[in-house]
Amino acid sequence: MAAQLPDFNTLAEAMRASANGLSNAATEMEKMPNIPVVDMAAQLNQILLELRDLRTGLGEVRTELREVRTELRDVRTDLRDLRRDFTRENRNNFARLLNSKVTNNTTPLEALLALDGQQIQGFPQTSADIHAMDNAAVNDLLIAFGLPVGGRINDRKNMIRQHIGLTVL
């Protein structure tokens, strides 16, 4: 039996038809995004990407909000401390004003508050009591006022008198 030879005309026609078919298929594939379901999937993917970005941004905002809350708490604490200090200073300034009117050693003194806002233990009742204070009592009072404790005892007693508002004695 004799071997059959290929028909080149048939082969060429089939290849032309295949090339046209592939070209037509490529053209039609380019139109796929126009199908609502395919386009919607692309849009949903884009929305998901944007949601991820928003979630990341929201996490950063939450972190910053926590930092702001912490700073606000610190400011509130500082304001409360300032209010306490101003109240103490106003009270002490009023006591100094009253003490500035003392005219003799036996007139009662108005007590000042310590730096912590508490009554000072051992605060002298009169100017004569300041004169009678020993070294340890003078230093304790100066420390309660936040004043230095160095120097001669009479100089430190004068510092106490000045600090509490005594002007004459």
DSSP file (Angstrom, degrees, kcal/mol; ACC not computed):
  #  RESIDUE AA STRUCTURE BP1 BP2  ACC     N-H-->O    O-->H-N    N-H-->O    O-->H-N    TCO  KAPPA ALPHA  PHI   PSI    X-CA   Y-CA   Z-CA
    1    1 A M              0   0    0      0, 0.0     2,-0.3     0, 0.0     0, 0.0   0.000 360.0 360.0 360.0 143.5    0.0    0.0    0.0
    2    2 A A        -     0   0    0      1,-0.1     2,-0.1     0, 0.0     0, 0.0  -0.626 360.0-109.9 -90.2 142.7    1.2    3.4   -0.9
    3    3 A A        -     0   0    0     -2,-0.3     2,-0.3     1,-0.1    -1,-0.1  -0.437  32.6-122.1 -71.1 140.2    1.8    6.1    1.7
    4    4 A Q        -     0   0    0     -2,-0.1    -1,-0.1     1,-0.0     0, 0.0  -0.641  21.0-140.4 -86.2 140.7   -0.7    9.0    1.6
    5    5 A L        -     0   0    0     -2,-0.3     2,-0.0     1,-0.1    -1,-0.0  -0.725  25.6-100.9 -98.8 148.6    0.7   12.4    1.2
    6    6 A P        -     0   0    0      0, 0.0     2,-0.9     0, 0.0     3,-0.1  -0.363  26.8-125.0 -68.9 147.9   -0.6   15.5    3.0
    7    7 A D     >  -     0   0    0      1,-0.2     4,-2.2     2,-0.0     5,-0.1  -0.839  22.2-167.3 -92.8 104.3   -3.0   17.8    1.2
    8    8 A F  H  > S+     0   0    0     -2,-0.9     4,-2.4     1,-0.2     5,-0.2   0.795  84.1  57.1 -66.7 -29.9   -1.3   21.2    1.6
    9    9 A N  H  > S+     0   0    0      2,-0.2     4,-2.1     1,-0.2    -1,-0.2   0.923 109.3  45.2 -65.6 -44.0   -4.3   23.1    0.5
   10   10 A T  H  > S+     0   0    0      2,-0.2     4,-2.1     1,-0.2    -2,-0.2   0.908 113.6  50.9 -65.3 -41.8   -6.5   21.6    3.2
   11   11 A L  H  X S+     0   0    0     -4,-2.2     4,-2.0     2,-0.2    -2,-0.2   0.910 110.6  47.9 -62.2 -44.3   -3.7   22.2    5.7
   12   12 A A  H  X S+     0   0    0     -4,-2.4     4,-2.1     1,-0.2    -1,-0.2   0.895 111.8  50.1 -65.1 -41.2   -3.3   25.9    4.8
   13   13 A E  H  X S+     0   0    0     -4,-2.1     4,-2.0     1,-0.2    -1,-0.2   0.886 110.3  50.0 -65.6 -39.4   -7.1   26.4    4.9
   14   14 A A  H  X S+     0   0    0     -4,-2.1     4,-2.1     2,-0.2    -1,-0.2   0.877 110.5  49.7 -67.1 -38.7   -7.3   24.8    8.4
   15   15 A M  H  X S+     0   0    0     -4,-2.0     4,-2.4     2,-0.2    -2,-0.2   0.887 109.9  51.0 -68.5 -38.9   -4.5   27.0    9.7
   16   16 A R  H  X S+     0   0    0     -4,-2.1     4,-2.4     1,-0.2     5,-0.2   0.922 111.0  48.9 -61.7 -43.1   -6.2   30.2    8.3
   17   17 A A  H  X S+     0   0    0     -4,-2.0     4,-2.2     1,-0.2    -2,-0.2   0.887 111.5  49.3 -65.0 -39.6   -9.4   29.1   10.1
   18   18 A S  H  X S+     0   0    0     -4,-2.1     4,-2.6     2,-0.2    -2,-0.2   0.917 111.0  49.3 -65.7 -43.6   -7.5   28.5   13.3
   19   19 A A  H  X S+     0   0    0     -4,-2.4     4,-2.3     2,-0.2    -2,-0.2   0.918 112.8  47.1 -63.1 -44.4   -5.7   31.9   13.2
   20   20 A N  H  X S+     0   0    0     -4,-2.4     4,-2.7     1,-0.2    -1,-0.2   0.896 111.7  52.1 -63.6 -38.9   -9.0   33.7   12.5
   21   21 A G  H  X S+     0   0    0     -4,-2.2     4,-2.4    -5,-0.2    -2,-0.2   0.911 110.5  46.6 -63.8 -43.1  -10.7   31.7   15.3
   22   22 A L  H  X S+     0   0    0     -4,-2.6     4,-2.4     2,-0.2    -1,-0.2   0.890 112.6  50.4 -66.6 -39.1   -7.9   32.7   17.8
   23   23 A S  H  X S+     0   0    0     -4,-2.3     4,-2.1     2,-0.2    -2,-0.2   0.931 112.5  46.5 -63.5 -45.4   -8.1   36.3   16.7
   24   24 A N  H  X S+     0   0    0     -4,-2.7     4,-2.2     1,-0.2    -2,-0.2   0.894 111.6  52.0 -63.7 -39.6  -11.9   36.3   17.2
   25   25 A A  H  X S+     0   0    0     -4,-2.4     4,-2.2     2,-0.2    -2,-0.2   0.903 109.1  50.3 -63.9 -41.3  -11.6   34.6   20.6
   26   26 A A  H  X S+     0   0    0     -4,-2.4     4,-1.6     2,-0.2    -2,-0.2   0.908 110.1  50.1 -63.8 -42.3   -9.0   37.3   21.7
   27   27 A T  H  X S+     0   0    0     -4,-2.1     4,-0.5     1,-0.2    -1,-0.2   0.914 112.7  46.6 -61.2 -44.0  -11.4   40.1   20.6
   28   28 A E  H >< S+     0   0    0     -4,-2.2     3,-0.9     1,-0.2    -1,-0.2   0.858 107.3  57.0 -69.7 -34.6  -14.3   38.5   22.5
   29   29 A M  H >< S+     0   0    0     -4,-2.2     3,-1.7     1,-0.3    -1,-0.2   0.852  98.8  61.0 -64.4 -34.1  -12.2   38.0   25.6
   30   30 A E  H 3< S+     0   0    0     -4,-1.6    -1,-0.3     1,-0.3    -2,-0.2   0.739  99.8  56.9 -64.1 -21.6  -11.4   41.7   25.8
   31   31 A K  T X< S+     0   0    0     -3,-0.9     3,-1.6    -4,-0.5     4,-0.3   0.461  77.6  98.9 -87.9  -2.2  -15.1   42.3   26.2
   32   32 A M  G X  S+     0   0    0     -3,-1.7     3,-2.2     1,-0.3     6,-0.3   0.866  73.3  60.3 -57.4 -41.6  -15.4   40.1   29.3
   33   33 A P  G 3  S+     0   0    0      0, 0.0    -1,-0.3     0, 0.0     6,-0.2   0.727  93.4  69.0 -60.8 -17.2  -15.3   43.0   31.8
   34   34 A N  G <  S+     0   0    0     -3,-1.6    -2,-0.2    -4,-0.1    -3,-0.1   0.663  76.2  95.0 -74.7 -14.2  -18.5   44.3   30.1
   35   35 A I  S <> S-     0   0    0     -3,-2.2     4,-2.5    -4,-0.3     3,-0.4  -0.669  82.1-133.4 -76.0 126.1  -20.4   41.4   31.6
   36   36 A P  H  > S+     0   0    0      0, 0.0     4,-2.4     0, 0.0     5,-0.2   0.841 101.8  51.0 -52.8 -40.7  -21.9   42.7   34.8
   37   37 A V  H  > S+     0   0    0      2,-0.2     4,-1.7     1,-0.2     5,-0.1   0.920 113.1  44.5 -66.5 -43.1  -20.9   39.7   36.9
   38   38 A V  H  > S+     0   0    0     -3,-0.4     4,-1.6    -6,-0.3    -1,-0.2   0.920 115.8  47.2 -67.0 -44.3  -17.2   39.9   35.8
   39   39 A D  H  X S+     0   0    0     -4,-2.5     4,-2.2    -7,-0.3    -2,-0.2   0.875 109.8  54.3 -64.5 -37.9  -17.1   43.7   36.3
   40   40 A M  H  X S+     0   0    0     -4,-2.4     4,-2.8    -5,-0.3    -1,-0.2   0.877 104.5  54.3 -65.1 -37.5  -18.7   43.4   39.7
   41   41 A A  H  X S+     0   0    0     -4,-1.7     4,-2.3     2,-0.2    -1,-0.2   0.913 109.0  48.1 -63.0 -41.7  -16.1   40.9   40.8
   42   42 A A  H  X S+     0   0    0     -4,-1.6     4,-2.1     2,-0.2    -2,-0.2   0.908 112.6  49.0 -64.1 -41.2  -13.4   43.4   39.9
   43   43 A Q  H  X S+     0   0    0     -4,-2.2     4,-2.6     2,-0.2    -2,-0.2   0.900 109.8  51.6 -65.4 -40.1  -15.2   46.2   41.7
   44   44 A L  H  X S+     0   0    0     -4,-2.8     4,-2.5     2,-0.2    -2,-0.2   0.900 108.5  51.4 -63.8 -39.9  -15.6   44.0   44.8
   45   45 A N  H  X S+     0   0    0     -4,-2.3     4,-2.1     2,-0.2    -1,-0.2   0.911 110.5  48.9 -61.6 -41.5  -11.9   43.3   44.7
   46   46 A Q  H  X S+     0   0    0     -4,-2.1     4,-2.3     2,-0.2    -2,-0.2   0.911 110.7  50.4 -64.5 -41.7  -11.2   47.0   44.6
   47   47 A I  H  X S+     0   0    0     -4,-2.6     4,-2.5     1,-0.2    -2,-0.2   0.903 108.8  52.3 -62.7 -41.7  -13.6   47.6   47.5
   48   48 A L  H  X S+     0   0    0     -4,-2.5     4,-2.1     2,-0.2    -1,-0.2   0.902 108.9  49.9 -61.9 -40.9  -11.9   44.9   49.5
   49   49 A L  H  X S+     0   0    0     -4,-2.1     4,-2.0     1,-0.2    -1,-0.2   0.919 111.9  47.7 -62.5 -43.0   -8.5   46.6   48.9
   50   50 A E  H  X S+     0   0    0     -4,-2.3     4,-2.4     1,-0.2    -2,-0.2   0.874 109.4  53.6 -67.1 -36.4   -9.9   49.9   50.0
   51   51 A L  H  X S+     0   0    0     -4,-2.5     4,-2.7     2,-0.2    -1,-0.2   0.892 106.9  52.0 -64.3 -39.4  -11.5   48.4   53.1
   52   52 A R  H  X S+     0   0    0     -4,-2.1     4,-2.2     2,-0.2    -2,-0.2   0.920 110.3  48.6 -61.7 -42.8   -8.1   46.9   54.1
   53   53 A D  H  X S+     0   0    0     -4,-2.0     4,-2.5     1,-0.2    -2,-0.2   0.910 111.9  49.2 -62.9 -41.5   -6.6   50.4   53.7
   54   54 A L  H  X S+     0   0    0     -4,-2.4     4,-2.9     2,-0.2    -2,-0.2   0.902 109.3  52.0 -64.1 -40.8   -9.4   51.9   55.8
   55   55 A R  H  X S+     0   0    0     -4,-2.7     4,-2.1     2,-0.2    -1,-0.2   0.908 110.7  48.1 -62.7 -41.7   -8.9   49.2   58.5
   56   56 A T  H  X S+     0   0    0     -4,-2.2     4,-1.8     2,-0.2    -2,-0.2   0.934 113.2  47.5 -63.2 -45.7   -5.2   50.0   58.6
   57   57 A G  H  X S+     0   0    0     -4,-2.5     4,-2.2     1,-0.2    -2,-0.2   0.882 109.9  53.1 -62.5 -38.7   -5.9   53.7   58.9
   58   58 A L  H  X S+     0   0    0     -4,-2.9     4,-2.5     1,-0.2    -1,-0.2   0.882 106.1  53.4 -65.3 -38.3   -8.5   53.1   61.6
   59   59 A G  H  X S+     0   0    0     -4,-2.1     4,-2.1     2,-0.2    -1,-0.2   0.898 109.3  48.8 -61.8 -40.3   -6.0   51.1   63.6
   60   60 A E  H  X S+     0   0    0     -4,-1.8     4,-2.4     2,-0.2    -2,-0.2   0.896 110.5  50.7 -66.6 -40.0   -3.6   54.1   63.4
   61   61 A V  H  X S+     0   0    0     -4,-2.2     4,-2.6     2,-0.2    -2,-0.2   0.910 109.2  51.4 -63.8 -41.8   -6.4   56.5   64.5
   62   62 A R  H  X S+     0   0    0     -4,-2.5     4,-2.3     2,-0.2    -2,-0.2   0.912 109.7  49.8 -61.6 -42.4   -7.2   54.2   67.4
   63   63 A T  H  X S+     0   0    0     -4,-2.1     4,-2.0     1,-0.2    -2,-0.2   0.933 112.5  46.7 -61.4 -46.1   -3.5   54.2   68.5
   64   64 A E  H  X S+     0   0    0     -4,-2.4     4,-2.5     1,-0.2    -2,-0.2   0.876 110.2  53.9 -64.3 -36.9   -3.3   58.0   68.2
   65   65 A L  H  X S+     0   0    0     -4,-2.6     4,-2.6     2,-0.2    -1,-0.2   0.900 107.1  51.0 -65.1 -40.4   -6.6   58.3   70.2
   66   66 A R  H  X S+     0   0    0     -4,-2.3     4,-2.2     2,-0.2    -1,-0.2   0.912 110.6  49.5 -61.1 -41.5   -5.2   56.2   73.0
   67   67 A E  H  X S+     0   0    0     -4,-2.0     4,-2.4     2,-0.2    -2,-0.2   0.908 110.8  49.4 -64.2 -41.4   -2.1   58.5   73.1
   68   68 A V  H  X S+     0   0    0     -4,-2.5     4,-2.7     2,-0.2    -2,-0.2   0.905 109.9  51.5 -64.4 -41.1   -4.3   61.6   73.2
   69   69 A R  H  X S+     0   0    0     -4,-2.6     4,-2.4     2,-0.2    -2,-0.2   0.909 110.2  49.2 -62.3 -41.4   -6.4   60.0   76.0
   70   70 A T  H  X S+     0   0    0     -4,-2.2     4,-2.1     2,-0.2    -2,-0.2   0.927 112.6  47.1 -63.1 -44.6   -3.2   59.3   78.0
   71   71 A E  H  X S+     0   0    0     -4,-2.4     4,-2.4     1,-0.2    -2,-0.2   0.891 111.1  52.1 -64.3 -38.8   -1.9   62.9   77.4
   72   72 A L  H  X S+     0   0    0     -4,-2.7     4,-2.6     2,-0.2    -2,-0.2   0.904 108.1  51.2 -64.3 -41.4   -5.3   64.3   78.4
   73   73 A R  H  X S+     0   0    0     -4,-2.4     4,-2.3     2,-0.2    -1,-0.2   0.910 110.4  49.8 -60.3 -42.0   -5.2   62.2   81.7
   74   74 A D  H  X S+     0   0    0     -4,-2.1     4,-2.6     2,-0.2    -2,-0.2   0.905 110.3  49.9 -63.4 -41.6   -1.8   63.7   82.3
   75   75 A V  H  X S+     0   0    0     -4,-2.4     4,-2.9     2,-0.2    -2,-0.2   0.913 109.8  51.1 -64.1 -42.1   -3.0   67.2   81.7
   76   76 A R  H  X S+     0   0    0     -4,-2.6     4,-2.5     2,-0.2    -2,-0.2   0.913 110.7  48.7 -60.9 -42.1   -6.0   66.6   84.1
   77   77 A T  H  X S+     0   0    0     -4,-2.3     4,-2.5     2,-0.2    -2,-0.2   0.927 111.9  49.0 -63.1 -44.3   -3.6   65.4   86.8
   78   78 A D  H  X S+     0   0    0     -4,-2.6     4,-2.7     1,-0.2    -2,-0.2   0.914 111.9  48.8 -61.2 -42.9   -1.4   68.4   86.2
   79   79 A L  H  X S+     0   0    0     -4,-2.9     4,-2.8     2,-0.2    -1,-0.2   0.899 110.3  50.5 -64.9 -40.1   -4.4   70.7   86.5
   80   80 A R  H  X S+     0   0    0     -4,-2.5     4,-2.3     2,-0.2    -1,-0.2   0.914 112.1  48.0 -62.5 -42.2   -5.6   69.0   89.6
   81   81 A D  H  X S+     0   0    0     -4,-2.5     4,-2.7     2,-0.2    -2,-0.2   0.912 112.3  48.7 -64.4 -42.6   -2.1   69.5   91.1
   82   82 A L  H  X S+     0   0    0     -4,-2.7     4,-3.2     2,-0.2     5,-0.2   0.918 110.4  50.9 -62.8 -43.0   -2.0   73.1   90.1
   83   83 A R  H  X S+     0   0    0     -4,-2.8     4,-2.4     2,-0.2    -1,-0.2   0.917 111.7  47.9 -60.2 -43.5   -5.4   73.7   91.6
   84   84 A R  H  X S+     0   0    0     -4,-2.3     4,-2.4     2,-0.2    -2,-0.2   0.922 113.4  47.7 -62.5 -44.4   -4.2   72.1   94.8
   85   85 A D  H  X S+     0   0    0     -4,-2.7     4,-2.9     2,-0.2    -2,-0.2   0.910 112.3  48.8 -64.4 -42.6   -1.0   74.2   94.8
   86   86 A F  H  X S+     0   0    0     -4,-3.2     4,-2.9     2,-0.2     5,-0.2   0.903 111.2  50.3 -64.2 -39.9   -2.9   77.5   94.1
   87   87 A T  H  X S+     0   0    0     -4,-2.4     4,-2.4    -5,-0.2    -2,-0.2   0.931 112.9  46.3 -62.5 -45.1   -5.4   76.7   96.8
   88   88 A R  H  X S+     0   0    0     -4,-2.4     4,-2.8     2,-0.2    25,-0.3   0.929 114.0  48.0 -62.7 -45.4   -2.5   76.1   99.3
   89   89 A E  H  X S+     0   0    0     -4,-2.9     4,-2.8     2,-0.2    -2,-0.2   0.902 111.6  49.7 -64.8 -40.8   -0.7   79.2   98.1
   90   90 A N  H  X S+     0   0    0     -4,-2.9     4,-2.2     2,-0.2    -1,-0.2   0.930 112.5  47.9 -62.1 -44.1   -3.9   81.4   98.4
   91   91 A R  H  X S+     0   0    0     -4,-2.4     4,-2.1    -5,-0.2    -2,-0.2   0.924 114.0  46.8 -61.4 -44.5   -4.5   80.0  101.9
   92   92 A N  H  X S+     0   0    0     -4,-2.8     4,-2.6     1,-0.2    -2,-0.2   0.877 110.1  52.7 -67.4 -37.3   -0.9   80.6  102.9
   93   93 A N  H  X S+     0   0    0     -4,-2.8     4,-2.2     2,-0.2    -1,-0.2   0.892 109.3  49.4 -65.5 -37.6   -0.9   84.2  101.4
   94   94 A F  H  X S+     0   0    0     -4,-2.2     4,-2.3     2,-0.2    -2,-0.2   0.913 111.0  49.9 -65.3 -41.2   -4.0   85.0  103.5
   95   95 A A  H  X S+     0   0    0     -4,-2.1     4,-2.8     1,-0.2    15,-0.3   0.903 109.7  51.4 -63.0 -40.5   -2.3   83.6  106.6
   96   96 A R  H  X S+     0   0    0     -4,-2.6     4,-2.0     2,-0.2    -1,-0.2   0.907 107.9  52.4 -61.8 -41.5    0.8   85.7  105.8
   97   97 A L  H  < S+     0   0    0     -4,-2.2     4,-0.5     2,-0.2    -2,-0.2   0.934 111.9  45.2 -60.0 -46.3   -1.5   88.8  105.5
   98   98 A L  H >< S+     0   0    0     -4,-2.3     3,-1.3     1,-0.2    -2,-0.2   0.917 112.8  51.2 -63.2 -42.1   -3.0   88.1  108.9
   99   99 A N  H >< S+     0   0    0     -4,-2.8     3,-1.5     1,-0.3    68,-0.4   0.789  98.7  65.7 -67.0 -26.8    0.4   87.4  110.4
  100  100 A S  T 3< S+     0   0    0     -4,-2.0    -1,-0.3     1,-0.3    -2,-0.2   0.684  96.9  57.2 -68.8 -14.9    1.7   90.7  109.0
  101  101 A K  T <  S+     0   0    0     -3,-1.3    -1,-0.3    -4,-0.5    -2,-0.2   0.480  77.1 119.4 -92.6  -4.3   -0.7   92.5  111.4
  102  102 A V    <   +     0   0    0     -3,-1.5    66,-0.4    -4,-0.2    65,-0.3  -0.425  36.1 177.8 -65.4 132.3    0.7   90.8  114.5
  103  103 A T        +     0   0    0     -2,-0.1     2,-0.3     1,-0.1    -1,-0.1   0.498  56.8  34.0-118.1  -7.0    2.1   93.5  116.9
  104  104 A N  S >  S-     0   0    0      1,-0.0     3,-1.0    65,-0.0    23,-0.4  -0.950  80.5-106.5-145.5 168.6    3.3   91.6  119.9
  105  105 A N  T 3  S+     0   0    0     -2,-0.3    23,-1.8     1,-0.2    24,-0.3   0.600 113.8  51.7 -70.6 -12.1    5.0   88.3  120.9
  106  106 A T  T 3  S+     0   0    0     20,-0.1    -1,-0.2    21,-0.1     3,-0.1   0.492  77.3 111.0-106.6  -3.9    1.8   86.8  122.4
  107  107 A T  S <  S-     0   0    0     -3,-1.0    20,-0.5     1,-0.1    -5,-0.1  -0.537  78.5-107.0 -70.2 132.1   -0.7   87.4  119.5
  108  108 A P        -     0   0    0      0, 0.0     2,-0.3     0, 0.0    18,-0.2  -0.306  31.9-133.6 -61.9 141.3   -1.6   84.0  117.9
  109  109 A L        -     0   0    0     16,-3.2     2,-0.6    15,-0.1   -14,-0.0  -0.668  14.0-119.5 -92.5 149.2   -0.1   83.3  114.5
  110  110 A E        -     0   0    0    -15,-0.3   -11,-0.1    -2,-0.3     2,-0.1  -0.812  36.6-123.6 -87.3 123.4   -2.1   82.0  111.6
  111  111 A A        -     0   0    0     -2,-0.6     2,-0.2    12,-0.1   -16,-0.1  -0.402  18.6-141.6 -72.0 141.3   -0.6   78.6  110.6
  112  112 A L        -     0   0    0     -2,-0.1     8,-0.7   -17,-0.1     2,-0.3  -0.621  20.0-113.4 -93.0 159.6    0.6   78.1  107.0
  113  113 A L  B     -A  119   0A   0    -25,-0.3     6,-0.2    -2,-0.2     5,-0.0  -0.678  28.9-116.5 -91.4 149.4    0.2   74.8  105.2
  114  114 A A    >   -     0   0    0      4,-3.0     3,-2.2    -2,-0.3    31,-0.2  -0.178  39.7 -90.4 -73.3 174.6    3.2   72.6  104.2
  115  115 A L  T 3  S+     0   0    0     29,-1.6    -1,-0.1     1,-0.3    30,-0.1   0.784 129.1  57.3 -58.7 -28.5    4.1   71.9  100.6
  116  116 A D  T 3  S-     0   0    0     28,-0.2    -1,-0.3     2,-0.1     3,-0.1   0.437 119.3-111.1 -84.0   1.9    1.9   68.8  100.7
  117  117 A G  S <  S+     0   0    0     -3,-2.2     2,-0.2     1,-0.3    -2,-0.1   0.479  78.9 122.9  85.4   2.6   -1.1   71.0  101.7
  118  118 A Q  S    S-     0   0    0      1,-0.1    -4,-3.0    -5,-0.0    -1,-0.3  -0.573  72.8 -89.9 -96.0 159.3   -1.3   69.6  105.2
  119  119 A Q  B     -A  113   0A   0     -6,-0.2     2,-0.6    -2,-0.2    -6,-0.2  -0.388  46.2-115.9 -61.8 143.5   -1.1   71.4  108.5
  120  120 A I    >   -     0   0    0     -8,-0.7     3,-1.4    -2,-0.1     2,-0.2  -0.752  23.1-131.1 -88.7 121.4    2.5   71.7  109.8
  121  121 A Q  T 3  S+     0   0    0     -2,-0.6    -1,-0.0     1,-0.3    -3,-0.0  -0.518  92.9  19.9 -67.8 133.3    3.1   69.8  113.0
  122  122 A G  T 3  S+     0   0    0      1,-0.2    -1,-0.3    -2,-0.2    19,-0.1   0.649  80.4 165.4  82.1  15.3    4.8   72.0  115.5
  123  123 A F    <   -     0   0    0     -3,-1.4    -1,-0.2     1,-0.1   -12,-0.1  -0.468  46.9-104.3 -64.4 133.4    3.9   75.3  113.8
  124  124 A P        -     0   0    0      0, 0.0   -15,-0.1     0, 0.0    -1,-0.1  -0.327  21.4-151.6 -64.2 138.4    4.6   78.0  116.3
  125  125 A Q  S    S+     0   0    0    -17,-0.1   -16,-3.2     1,-0.1     2,-0.3   0.814  77.0   9.3 -77.2 -32.2    1.5   79.5  118.0
  126  126 A T  S  > S-     0   0    0    -18,-0.2     4,-1.0     1,-0.1     3,-0.2  -0.865  80.4-101.8-140.4 171.7    3.1   82.9  118.6
  127  127 A S  H  > S+     0   0    0    -20,-0.5     4,-1.7   -23,-0.4     3,-0.3   0.841 121.6  59.6 -64.8 -33.4    6.2   84.9  117.7
  128  128 A A  H  > S+     0   0    0    -23,-1.8     4,-1.6     1,-0.2    -1,-0.2   0.858  99.0  57.8 -63.6 -34.1    7.6   84.1  121.1
  129  129 A D  H  > S+     0   0    0    -24,-0.3     4,-0.6     1,-0.2    -1,-0.2   0.851 102.7  53.4 -65.5 -33.0    7.4   80.4  120.2
  130  130 A I  H >< S+     0   0    0     -4,-1.0     3,-1.1    -3,-0.3    -1,-0.2   0.931 107.1  51.6 -64.0 -44.3    9.6   81.0  117.2
  131  131 A H  H 3< S+     0   0    0     -4,-1.7    -2,-0.2     1,-0.2    -1,-0.2   0.849 111.3  48.1 -59.8 -34.7   12.2   82.7  119.5
  132  132 A A  H 3< S+     0   0    0     -4,-1.6    -1,-0.2    -5,-0.1    -2,-0.2   0.523  85.1 118.3 -86.1  -6.4   12.1   79.6  121.8
  133  133 A M    <<  -     0   0    0     -3,-1.1     2,-0.1    -4,-0.6    24,-0.1  -0.301  57.6-135.2 -65.7 142.9   12.4   77.0  119.0
  134  134 A D     >  -     0   0    0      1,-0.1     4,-2.4     4,-0.0     5,-0.2  -0.368  32.2 -92.2 -88.7 176.3   15.5   74.7  119.1
  135  135 A N  H  > S+     0   0    0      1,-0.2     4,-2.4     2,-0.2     5,-0.2   0.889 124.0  48.6 -56.7 -46.6   17.7   73.8  116.1
  136  136 A A  H  > S+     0   0    0      1,-0.2     4,-2.6     2,-0.2    -1,-0.2   0.905 111.9  48.8 -64.2 -42.9   15.7   70.6  115.2
  137  137 A A  H  > S+     0   0    0      2,-0.2     4,-2.1     1,-0.2    -1,-0.2   0.891 111.3  50.6 -65.1 -40.0   12.3   72.4  115.3
  138  138 A V  H  X S+     0   0    0     -4,-2.4     4,-2.5     2,-0.2    -2,-0.2   0.940 112.4  46.3 -62.4 -47.0   13.6   75.3  113.2
  139  139 A N  H  X S+     0   0    0     -4,-2.4     4,-2.7     1,-0.2     5,-0.2   0.901 110.4  53.2 -63.6 -41.1   15.0   72.8  110.6
  140  140 A D  H  X S+     0   0    0     -4,-2.6     4,-2.1     1,-0.2    -1,-0.2   0.918 111.4  46.3 -59.9 -42.9   11.7   70.8  110.6
  141  141 A L  H  X S+     0   0    0     -4,-2.1     4,-1.5     2,-0.2    -2,-0.2   0.914 112.2  49.9 -67.3 -42.6    9.7   73.9  109.9
  142  142 A L  H  X>S+     0   0    0     -4,-2.5     5,-3.0     1,-0.2     4,-0.9   0.908 111.0  49.9 -61.9 -41.2   12.1   75.1  107.2
  143  143 A I  H ><5S+     0   0    0     -4,-2.7     3,-0.7     1,-0.2    -1,-0.2   0.905 106.9  54.8 -64.0 -41.3   11.9   71.7  105.5
  144  144 A A  H 3<5S+     0   0    0     -4,-2.1   -29,-1.6     1,-0.3    -1,-0.2   0.837 111.6  45.0 -61.1 -32.2    8.1   71.8  105.7
  145  145 A F  H 3<5S-     0   0    0     -4,-1.5    -1,-0.3   -31,-0.2    -2,-0.2   0.603 115.8-116.5 -84.4 -12.8    8.2   75.1  103.8
  146  146 A G  T <<5 +     0   0    0     -4,-0.9    -3,-0.2    -3,-0.7    -2,-0.1   0.768  69.2 139.2  80.5  26.6   10.7   73.9  101.3
  147  147 A L      < -     0   0    0     -5,-3.0    -1,-0.3    -6,-0.2    -2,-0.1  -0.658  59.8 -91.8-102.2 159.4   13.3   76.4  102.5
  148  148 A P        -     0   0    0      0, 0.0    -1,-0.1     0, 0.0    -3,-0.0  -0.338  24.8-154.0 -69.9 152.6   17.1   75.8  103.0
  149  149 A V        +     0   0    0     -7,-0.1     2,-0.1    -6,-0.0     7,-0.1   0.327  55.9 108.4-109.5   5.8   18.3   74.7  106.4
  150  150 A G        +     0   0    0      6,-0.0     2,-0.1   -11,-0.0     0, 0.0  -0.415  52.4  45.0 -84.0 160.3   21.8   76.0  106.4
  151  151 A G  S    S-     0   0    0     -2,-0.1     2,-0.1     4,-0.1     5,-0.0  -0.423  94.2 -27.1 106.6-179.0   23.2   78.9  108.4
  152  152 A R     >  -     0   0    0     -2,-0.1     4,-2.2     1,-0.1     5,-0.2  -0.353  57.6-119.5 -70.6 151.4   23.0   80.3  111.9
  153  153 A I  H  > S+     0   0    0      1,-0.2     4,-2.4     2,-0.2     5,-0.2   0.866 112.9  52.5 -62.7 -38.2   20.0   79.5  113.9
  154  154 A N  H  > S+     0   0    0      2,-0.2     4,-2.1     1,-0.2    -1,-0.2   0.885 109.4  49.9 -66.4 -36.3   19.0   83.2  114.4
  155  155 A D  H  > S+     0   0    0      2,-0.2     4,-1.9     1,-0.2    -2,-0.2   0.900 111.3  49.1 -65.8 -39.7   19.2   83.7  110.6
  156  156 A R  H  X S+     0   0    0     -4,-2.2     4,-1.9     2,-0.2    -2,-0.2   0.873 109.6  51.4 -68.1 -36.5   17.0   80.6  110.0
  157  157 A K  H  X S+     0   0    0     -4,-2.4     4,-2.5     2,-0.2    -1,-0.2   0.900 109.5  50.3 -65.2 -40.2   14.5   81.9  112.6
  158  158 A N  H  X S+     0   0    0     -4,-2.1     4,-2.6     1,-0.2    -2,-0.2   0.876 107.1  54.7 -64.4 -36.0   14.4   85.2  110.8
  159  159 A M  H  X S+     0   0    0     -4,-1.9     4,-2.4     2,-0.2    -1,-0.2   0.902 108.8  48.6 -62.5 -39.9   13.8   83.3  107.5
  160  160 A I  H  X S+     0   0    0     -4,-1.9     4,-2.3     2,-0.2     6,-0.2   0.941 110.3  51.0 -63.6 -47.6   10.8   81.6  109.2
  161  161 A R  H  X>S+     0   0    0     -4,-2.5     5,-2.1     1,-0.2     4,-0.5   0.922 113.7  44.5 -57.3 -45.4    9.4   85.0  110.4
  162  162 A Q  H ><5S+     0   0    0     -4,-2.6     3,-1.0     1,-0.2    -1,-0.2   0.913 111.8  53.1 -64.9 -42.3    9.7   86.5  106.9
  163  163 A H  H 3<5S+     0   0    0     -4,-2.4    -1,-0.2     1,-0.3    -2,-0.2   0.844 110.2  46.3 -65.5 -33.9    8.2   83.4  105.3
  164  164 A I  H 3<5S-     0   0    0     -4,-2.3    -1,-0.3    -5,-0.1   -65,-0.2   0.483 122.2-103.4 -90.6  -0.8    5.1   83.4  107.5
  165  165 A G  T <<5 +     0   0    0     -3,-1.0     2,-0.3    -4,-0.5    -3,-0.2   0.481  65.3 151.8 100.6   2.3    4.6   87.1  107.1
  166  166 A L      < +     0   0    0     -5,-2.1    -1,-0.3    -6,-0.2   -66,-0.2  -0.517  11.3 170.2 -68.3 130.1    5.8   88.6  110.3
  167  167 A T        +     0   0    0    -68,-0.4    -1,-0.2    -2,-0.3   -67,-0.1   0.698  68.7  33.1-112.5 -27.0    7.0   92.1  109.7
  168  168 A V              0   0    0    -66,-0.4   -65,-0.1     1,-0.1    -2,-0.1   0.863 360.0 360.0-100.9 -42.7    7.7   93.7  113.1
  169  169 A L              0   0    0    -67,-0.2    -1,-0.1   -65,-0.1    -8,-0.1   0.450 360.0 360.0 -93.8 360.0    8.9   90.9  115.4
